[in-house]
Amino acid sequence: MTAGTVAVKLFLTVRPAAAVLAAVALLGALAAWFGMAETPLPQSVDRDEAIIPLWRLLAMGAAVLPVLGLTSPLADLEQVATVRLRAAQRIYLAGLGVGSAMLFLGVSALAMPPSVIAIMARGWVGWFGLALAAGAILGWRLAWTLPTAVAVCVWYWGFGTDYQYRWWEFSARPYDDLPSLVVSVVLLALGLAAYSAAPWRRRRLMFWR
């Protein structure tokens, strides 16, 4: 067994992929069971009931979990690891991300209407991008911080005085709304850019110079 194979095997061993998928499946089950239930949240617009469906909170959690799955007790050592290990990280992240999204949306679709599933899928893209940006900059254990901060702002100010969701409220606008889809894609692109500009990549670029 080569040193590169050992490193990749160790990479997979110290990461909680199974736990992440189990948690995502649980969130999907909760969305299918209680997702249409509503909970009160503060909003900037005065109205009789400031409420939000639970599926919006659950969708954010399901998007953050795959990025948290990059957390490793060997993170300091991996900062100077091989290119092969970095490739394993990319494959792991892509596989866990896509797998988590399919699992969450698939389980949720057992009871949720297709229009809501489409909104959840669009929101998942944006939340995943925000989590990826936070994890790349602050560390994978803190990947939840930026999505949480943005969620507070979006849920508080996202409902306009005309009693319609603002164009940038990517987690609640109708499933066929183009501006909110663009916002989600931009957030994902920002997350991928932050990931590609992580410190170990910058050191690699400097080496080639």
C-alpha positions, 0 to 999 in steps of 0.5 A: 500500500502506497503512502498516498493510498494510506493518506486517502484511507486515513482521510476517510477514516477520520471524517463522519460521513456516515453520521452526516448522512444519517443526520441528513436523513433525519432532517428529511424525515422531519421535513416530510413529517412536520415541514409544513408546520409553522413557527413564529419568528421576528420580522421587520414588517408588522403583521398579525403572524410573523411565521416561517415554515419549518422546512426552511430551517431544515433545508438550511441544516441539511445544506450545512451538514456536508460541509461540517463533515469535512471536520477532522482531528488531523486538520493541522497535519493536513494543511501540509498534505499531498496533492492526492489527499487534496483530490480526495477532499474534493471528491469527498466534498462533492460526493457527500454534498450531492448525496446529502442533497439527494437524500434530504430532498428524496425523503422530504418528497415523500410528503412535501409538494413538488413546488416546495421541494424545488424551493428547498433545492434552490435554497440548499444550493445557496446555503451550501455555498455560504457554509463552504465559504465560512468553512474555507475561511474560518475552519470547517467546524465554523461552517455554520456561522455564515449561513446562520448569520445570513438566515437571520438577516434574510428571515427578518428583512426578507418579507417586504412591506407589500407582503411579498418576499423580496427578490433576494430571499432565495429560500422562500420565493416561488420555485420558478423565480429567476432572481432568487435562483441567480442569488443561490447560484452566485452564493454557491460560486462564492463558496467554491471560490473561497474553497479554491482560495483556501490557504493550502491552495495559495501556498501551492500557487506560490510554490509554482511561482 
